[in-house]
Amino acid sequence: QQQVKQSPQSLIVQKGGISIINCAYENTAFDYFPWYQQFPGKGPALLIAIRPDVSEKKEGRFTISFNKSAKQFSLHIMDSQPGDSATYFCAARPLGGGADGLTFGKGTHLIIQP
Amino acid sequence: EAGVTQSPTHLIKTRGQQATLRCSPISGHTSVYWYQQALGLGLQFLLWYDEGEERNRGNFPPRFSGRQFPNYSSELNVNALELEDSALYLCASSWLQGSGNTIYFGEGSWLTVV
């Protein structure tokens, strides 16, 4: 069964610090790896995504690092701010697949302390 | 431009009853997806509708069903409700099935079964 394992389940980081969330997958057919951010009472919103042909993608303070051989990818939030406090989900999808093919991790509840 | 809208926001039902949840996709989007977000279990794919047809369904029993209307809006029906059906039900839409197309989530409908 396709799985995406996400850790940690919860994370507390001081303001200005680096938040790191890790995900590992088993299915080598996965070819698209998005991260979603969900605030309380809101639906998940796409934050950043990567394909396995690159090892790193950066957008502002958010960076995805990808290790194809280890089948792992991680989200780094630099200079973490209280407004980043949210639940983060990693996901994976086979090439050519749509949203019905997305497999989500169980989420990480991130708290940034001021 | 309006995002994905869902109704009702909250719904309380008794075990054995039926629940109907509704979703309006972003204008121009033809694909609608339904996800279940139960506490601690992440997001689980339920159903995908496109152009009025059910295209795929996740690993859920047949009492979870739905339809898509000619205006691309959709409804999710859950029959014979069980306590474990209590969850946040998220609708998402995209304009074209396929890799790289972002899906946009609504803010969800909370279903509580008592």
Interface residues (C-beta under 8 A of the other chain):
Chain A: Q6 D31 Y32 Y36 G41 K42 G43 P44 A45 L46 F89 A91 R93 L95 G96 G97 G98 A99 D100 L102 F104 G105 K106 G107
Chain B: V4 S31 Y33 G40 L41 G42 L43 Q44 F45 W48 R55 N56 G58 L90 A92 S94 Q97 G98 S99 G100 N101 T102 I103 Y104 F105 G106 E107 G108
